[in-house]
Amino acid sequence: MLELDGPTDALLAAAERLDGMLETPDGLVARIVAPTDAGIVLWQLWQTAEARARNAEDAAHAEALRASGLLGLVTGRRARAFEGAVLQLFG
């Protein structure tokens, strides 16, 4: 989970641009982007911690982050990983 502070509408637009620049990374199960009072929250569910780490270290991902304008909008951020989380599917 990544909380990004900054102008909410601009962060949402930049997150959408970022999604259009990249294919879905291997191991990413789900992504939720939502507005908050301070900016946005980005929640990602990965198959493994290794898949998450590979994506974080990918040079193409880093370049797309810069090109989307997302990083330039962020005034503060907090990250948290939930190791051992359990996914329950319903319906």
N, C-alpha and C positions, 0 to 999 in steps of 0.2 A: 504494500500500500504506500502510495506516494502522495503527500499533500503538497500542492504548489500554491504559494501565495502570489497574488498579482491581480491584474484586471481580468475578471472572470470571463467576460465575453471574448476578449482577445486570446486568452489561454485556451478556451474551448475551440476557437477557430484554428489556432496553431496546432492543437492536438489532432484536429480533423485533417489538416494539411499533412501532418506527420504520418497519420494512418494511410494517406494516399501515396506517400513516398516509399513505403516499405511493404513487402509481402509479410504475411503472418509468420513470425519466427517459429522455428521448430520447437515444440514443447509448450507453446502458449495455448492454454485451454480456453481462457475467457479473459475479456478486458471490459472494465466498466469505467467510464469517465463521467463525472458528475460535478455540477457547480456547487460551490460552498460559499459561505459569507465572505471568506478571505481569498477565494480563487477557485481551484478545482481539486478534486481528489481523483487519482488514477489507481485503480485496483486491478491487479493482474493475478490470474491463477495459472501457475506453471506446473507441468508434470513433475519436474524435479528441480531441486536447487541448482543443479549443474546446468540445466537448460536456461534458467534465469541468469546465471553467471555468464554463460556463453553469449547471451544477448547483450548483456551489459558491457562486455568486452569487445563486441563487434564494431569494427571501424566504420562500417556502412551505417550502423545505427547511430553512432556518435555524429557522423556527418549529417544525417537526416535531422537529428535533433537541432543542430545549428541552423541548417537550411530552412527548417520550418518556422524559425523565429521563436520557438517555444522558450529556449533558454534565456533569450534576451528579455523576456517578459517577467521572469520569475524574480520575486523580491525576497522570497524565503521558501524553505522546503523542509519537510520532515519525511523520513522513510522508515518503514517497519516491515519486516518479514515475519510471517507466522509459521515457523517450522512445526511440522507435525499436525498441521490443520487437516481436518477430515471433510471431504466433499460428500454431501448427501444429495442425491437426485430424487425428485418427487414427480409423480405423474407419468 
